[in-house]
C-alpha cells in the first residue's frame, strides 16, 4: 500500500520537500538578518516571520509523512550557495540593506508557494495548507515593502 501512496503523491512529496528546504533557507536568512539588525522594531517583526517559517517546516513535514514520504530535514546546501543571498552575502550594510536582501528572499518564497498552490490546490487539505502558508509569505513581503523607503 505504501508504494501506491508514494507513487500517487510522488510529485506532491517532491514539491513539499522543496518547500521545506526553502523554509529552512528562510529560517537561516532570518536568523542571520535578526543578528545584524539594529532596530528592535525590525528585529521583533522578523522574529514573527521566523516563527512562521519554522511552523511551515513543521506543517510541511507532517504533510509529507501523511502522504507516505520522507521529509527533507534541512536546507539544500547547493541552493544556499546559489540562492541564499542573505546568509552568504553576510549582510554587510544598514537595516535597509538587510531588509532589501530579505525582500529578495521573500520574492522567491512567494513565487514558490504560488507555484505549489497552483499545482496542488485540488488536493483539499494540501491546498488549504499551501494557501495559508502563501498568505503568511505575502504578509512578510508586504510588510518589508511597506517598511522600505520609497525610491
FENZIZI-V308575 format. One line per field, one symbol per residue. phi: phi as a letter, one per 40 degrees, with the letter a starting at -180 (. if undefined). psi: psi as a letter, one per 40 degrees, with the letter a starting at -180 (. if undefined). burial: 1 if it has 24 or more other ideal C-beta (glycine too) atoms within 12 Angstrom, else 0. A space follows every 10 residues. Layout:
phi = ???
psi = ???
burial = ???
This chain:
phi = .cccccccbd cccccccccc ccccdcdccc cccdcccccc ccdccccccd cccccddccc cccccccgbb ccbiccdccc ccbcdccccg fchcdccccc ccccccdccd cccccccccb cccdcccccc ccccdccccd cccccccccc b
psi = dddddddded dddddddddd dddddddddd dddddeidhd dddddddddd dddddddddd ddddddeeih iifaihdddd ddegddddee ghaadddddd dddddddddd ddddddddde degcdddddd dddddddddd dddddddiih .
burial = 0000000010 0110111111 1111111111 1111011000 0100110011 0111011011 1011001010 1100100011 0011111000 1000101111 1111111111 0110011001 0010010011 0011011101 1011001000 0
